[in-house]
């Protein structure tokens, strides 16, 4: 049964469920990585797991989000400084000339002074409408939000890395199939030419082979162009040129056992949904922060200063102050009330955004689940199709040699076999990619890769 949108998913007892899924996924991923690494020469081969590791560590988009997380953490320390006193020193220097006349020649005066002083001032806020605590809370939530944004970017880049890796594998395999097909057609053309010169077949049969060979050369050129595009995408995401890629495999053991379980895991782990919930919390804190601007501010100020020179004849001394200051906003032209209404509307917006994010996550899980199931089914069908196509091609080829089938029959069987092989390659590609897409949709992909990083870093770096 599907989870109704009104259910609080955090009340569900799903810790064991998520833990079991993570254990299955991580173990499957780790085993595949070790097998691939052990069976390949690291100096000249690349595995899917090492390519993911490369993208995870060095992709600029991921590193940019990592920097954003660090900046968010520093913002917390910046706002926490509001709890502590502000200490400053001050000094002043100048020249003061005093001249005057009290009414007679004898009473005239004219003298110069060099007033100056140095001192220190301490200001400690005692109360400001809880604005400092709300700023700190908002900044701490901002760290969580930045972390979820990082996780979302990680999943996107990892998924792109998987796609590009499998695209290169697929396109290389299709090129090999096209080359094999061309070799076969050339052999058929040689055999057909011999039969044509001996008068066994007509020129039409020969032309059919020649046309099919030209079409195969054209298909090979298109496949090579597709490979170049895939190689460019690979280098953009992973940062290296693809070289002797080892076959990749789907993460089958970590796939949720049902669509209902997939929904639950996604609601608990999706970085998009979690980030949306954090935005609501930040908006709530912003409302409290603006409400604090309507409250009084109480500061305690202490200062001490020492005169360096006389301010007037005979003056010399120092000054100490301890002042409590209360500031209460009375009228600001309506700015704070307008600001308060604004942040309340933003809070309402964030709540609607959460509803939309939840629907999008659910749709994404449903789509990824369907695509994976389709890919698995297509892979099984493609394998069966290969077997049938090989049997049909061998039979028709033997009948052609015996004169029971035409050249067109052979060409048709050849194309059917080629399409079946290409379909199998595409199905293998789709099965691997769709398994990663499903893990990404439920929000576990980056967590899996992080766990693998801890267990395979040494092997990948050798």
N, C-alpha and C positions, 0 to 999 in steps of 0.2 A: 504494500500500500504506500502511496506517495505521501511525503510529509506535507501537511497543510502549511501554508505560509505563516499562519498565526502561531505555530508551535515554536517555543523557545528551544532552539537546538542545543543550547548549552546545558539544559536540564537532562539531556539524554545520556545514558550510560554507554558511551561509545569509545572510551579510552582504550579498552582492550582491542576493539575492532581496528582502530587506527594503528595501534602498536603492532598488531599482527600483520596488517597490510604493509607497514613500513619494513618489518623484518623480512617478509617475503620479497618485497621489491629490492631491498638492499642486497640480500643474499644472491638473488638472481643476477643482479647487475654486476656484483663483485665477481661472481664465478665466471660470467661471460668475459669480463675484462681480463682476468687472470689467464683464461684459456687463450684468448686472442693474443695477449702479449707474449705468452709462452711459445705460441706457435708461429710467431712472426719475428723478423729481424728488425729491431727498433730503428736501425740506421737507415732502413730503406722502405719500411712499411708503416702504415697508419691504421689504427683500429678506431671503431666508432667511439669507444670509451675515451681513448687518448685525445681524439678530436674534440669531444665535449669538454674534456679537462682543459684543453688549450683555450677554447672559447670562453669557458667559465673564468679562467684566471686573467686573460689578457684582452678580452673584448672591450673596446673603449666605452660602449654604452653601459656595460656593467660597472666598469671602473668609475664612470661619471656618477652613477647612482650610489656607489660606495662612498664617494667624496661627499655626496649630499647627506648621507647618514652621519658622517663625521661632523659636518657642519651643523646638523640638527642637534647633535650631542653637545657641541660647544655652545649652542643657543641656551641650553639648560643651565650651564654654568654662568652664562651672562646674566640670566634673569635671577639666579640664586644670589647674585651679588647684592640684590635689593634687600636682603636680610641683614647685611653687614653695614657698619657705619662708613661714611665717606669722610676721609681725612685729607685736608689740603693745607698748604702753607701759603702765606701771603706776605707781601712786603710793599712798601711805598716809599718813594724818595722824591724830593722836590726842592724848590727854592721859593722862599716867601719874603718879599720886601714889604716892610711896614713903614709908612711915613704919614705924618699928620701934624696938626697944629691945634693946641687946646685953647687958643685965643690970644697968645702973646708970643713975642720972640723967644722968651725964655722957655716957653712950653712946647716949642717945636721938637719933633722927634723923627728919626729916620734910621732904621736898622734893618738888617737882613738876617733871616733864619734859614736853616737847612733842615726842615722837619723830615723825619723818616721813622719807619717802624718795621718790625718783622714779627710774625706771629704764626700761630697754627689754629686751625678750625676743624671741629668735628661735628658732623651732623648725623644723627641716628633717627631713622624713621621708626615711630612707635605704632602707627596705624595709618593705613591708607585705603580703607575699604576692601581689604584682602586682595588688592590688585597684584601684589608681588606673588602671593601664593597661587593665584589664578594664572599669572604669567608662567610660573614654573610648571604648573600642571599642564597648561597648553603646550609648552615646549617639550615636556616629557611625552605627551601624546604625539607631538610632531616627530619625535624620534621613532615611535612605533609606526607612524604613517610612512616615514621615509624607509623604514625597514621593509614594510609591505610593498612599497613601490619598487624597492630593490629586488624583492622576491619575484614580483611580476615581470620585471625586466629580465631577470635571470631565466625565468621560465621561457620567455619569448626567444631569448638568444639561444638557449639550449635547444629549443624546438627547431629554430632556424638552422642550427648546426646539424641536427639530425637530418633535417630535410635536405640540406645541401650535400651532406655526406652521402645519403642514399641516392640523391639525384645523380651524383657523379658515378656511383656504382651502377645505377640503372643505365645511364647513358653509355658507359663503357661496355656493359653487357650487350646493349642493343647494337652498338658498333660491331662487336665481335660476331653477333648473330648475322648482321648484314654482310660482313666479310665472308663468313662461312657460306651464306646463301649465294654470294657472287661467285665464290669458288665452285660451288655446286652447279650454278648456271653455266659457268664457263666449261665445265666438264660435259654438261648436257649439250651445250652448243657444239663442242668438238665432236661428240658422238652423233649429233643431228647432221652436222656437215658431212660426216662420212656417209651416213645413210642417204643424204641428198645427192651426193656425187655418184653414189651407186645406183640412184634412181628409185630407192625404196620409198621416199617421201617427197612431197611437193615443196616448192619454194615457200608456200604459205607457212608450213610448220617451222621452217628455218627462220622466217621473219618473226614469228611469234616468240621464239627463243631470244632472238636479238633484241626485240622490243622489251621483253621482260628483263634482260640483262641491263639495258639502259635505265629502266625504271629502278632496278636495284642499285645501280651506281648513284642515281639521284637520291634515293633513300639514304644511302651511306653518307652523302654530302650533308643532308639535313641532320642526320644523327651526329655527325662531327660538329656541326654548328651548335646543336643543343648541348653537346658536351662542353664546348668552350664557354657557353653561358653558365653552365653549372659550375665549371671550374672557377669562373670569376666570382660567382656567388659564394663558393666555398672559401676562397681566399679573403673575401670581404668579411665574412662572419668569423671564421676560425683563425685567419691571420697567416696561414701558410699555404703553399701550393700543394694540392693533393698529389700524393705519390704512393702508388701501389697499395690501394685501400683494401683492407681485409673485410670480408662479409660482416654485415651488421645483423643483429637479431632482435626480435621484439621482446619486451619485458612482459611476458605472458603471465608469469606467476604472481605479479603484483596487481593485476587487473581486478577491480572489485567484482565480487561474485554475482552481483545483480545491479540493475539500474537503480533500485531503491537505496542500496548501500552506497553507490556512487554519488547519489544526491546528498546523503548524509555527510559523507567525507568531504564533498565539495563545500557544503554549507559551513563546515568547521574549519576548512583549510584554504579555501580560495583567497588569494591575496587581494583580489578585486573586492570581494565582499567584506573582508576584514578591514581593508582600507576605508571602505565606505562607512562602516560602523565607527571607526576611529574619527572620521571627519565629523560625525554627529557629536561625538564627545568633545571634540575641539570647539565646535560651534556652541555647544552648551557652556563651555568655559568662557568663550568670548562674550556671551551674554552676561555672565557674572562679572567679567572684567569691566564691561562698560557700565554696568550697574554700580560698580565701585567708584566710578568717576562722580557719581552723585553724592557720595558720602564724604565726611570730613577727612582731612589729613592732619596727623599730629606728628611733629618733629621735635626732637631735643637737640639744641645747638649749644656747643661749648667752644669758647675761643680764649686764647691767651696771646697778648702782644706786648712788645717791649719797645719803648721809644729809643731811637738811636741818637737823636739830637733834640734840643728844646723846641717845643712848638711856640713858646713865647718866653720872654726873659724870665729866668729863674725856674722854668718848668723842667722836670725830669722825673720819669716814672714808668709804670706799666699799667696794663689793664687786663682784667679777667671778666669773662661773661659766661653765664649759664642761663639759657633762654628756652622756654617751652613755647612752641608756635603752633597754633591751631588755624587751619585754613578750611573754610567751608564755601563751596561754590554756591553762588546765589543766582546768577543769571549769565548765560553765555550766548545769548541770541538764539537759543533753541538747538545748538549743535549737538549736545549730549543726548537729549531726547530723540532727535532724529537718528543719531548713530545707534541708539538702543533699538529703535524700530527696525533699522537696517539689519542688525545682527540677528534679531529674532526672525526676520524673514529668511535670512540665510540659513538659520537652523531648520526652519520648515523645509527649505529647499533640500538640505542634506538628508532629511528624513525621506523625502520623495525619491532622492537619488538612490538611497539604500534599497527602496522597493524595486526600482528599476534594475539595480545591480543584481539583486537576488534573482529576478526573472531572467536576466542575461546569463547568469551563471548556470541556472537550471537548463536554459536552452543550449548553452555550450556543452554541458555534460551530456544532454540528450543527443546532440549532434555528434559529439565525439564517440559516444557509445555506439550509435548506429553506424558510423563510418568504420569503426573497428570491427564490429560484427560483420559488416559487408565485406571488408577486406579479408577477414579470415575465411568467410564463405567463398569469396572469389579465388583465394589461393587454393582451396581444396578443388574447386571446379577446374582451375587452370591446370593443376597436376593431372587430373583425369583427362582433360582435353589433350594434353601432351601425349599421353599414352595412346589415346585413340588416333591422334594425328600421325604419330610415328608408324603405327600399324597400317593405317590407310595409305600413307606415302610409300612405304616399302612394298605393299601389295600392288599399288597402281604402277610403280616403277617396274616391277617384275612383269606385270601384264603388258606394259609398253614395250619392253624388250621382246616379249613374245608376239607383238603385233596386235594385241587385243585392246590396247588403249591408245588414244591419240596424244600428240604433243600437248595439246590444250589440257587434257586430263592431268598430265604430269605437272604442268605449270600450276594448275589449280591446286593440286595436292601439295605442291611445294609452298605455295603462298599460304595455304591453310596451316601448314606446319610452322612456317615462320611467324604467322600471327599468333599461334598458340604459344610459341616460345617467348615472343615479346610480351604477350599477355601474362605469362608466368613471371617474367622479370618485373613487370609493373605491379603484379599482385604481391610479390615478395617485398617490393619497395613500399607499397601501401600498408602492408601488415605491420612492418617495423614502424613507420611514421605514425600510423594511427594509434599504436600502443603508447607511444610517447605523447601524442596529442591527448589521449584519454587521461594519462597521468597529469598532464598540464591542466586539463579541464577541472580535475578534482583537487588541484592545488598541491600535489605531492612531488612534482618533478624536480624542483630545485632542492627540496629536502633530501631526495634520493641522491642527487649529485653531490651535495655537501657531505653526506655520509660516505659516499664512494671516494671523495677527495681525501678523507681521513685515512682510508684503508688502502688506497692504491697509489698515493702520491709517490712513495718510494719507487714502486715498480715503474710508474710512468716517467720518472725523472732519470732512470738508468739508461 
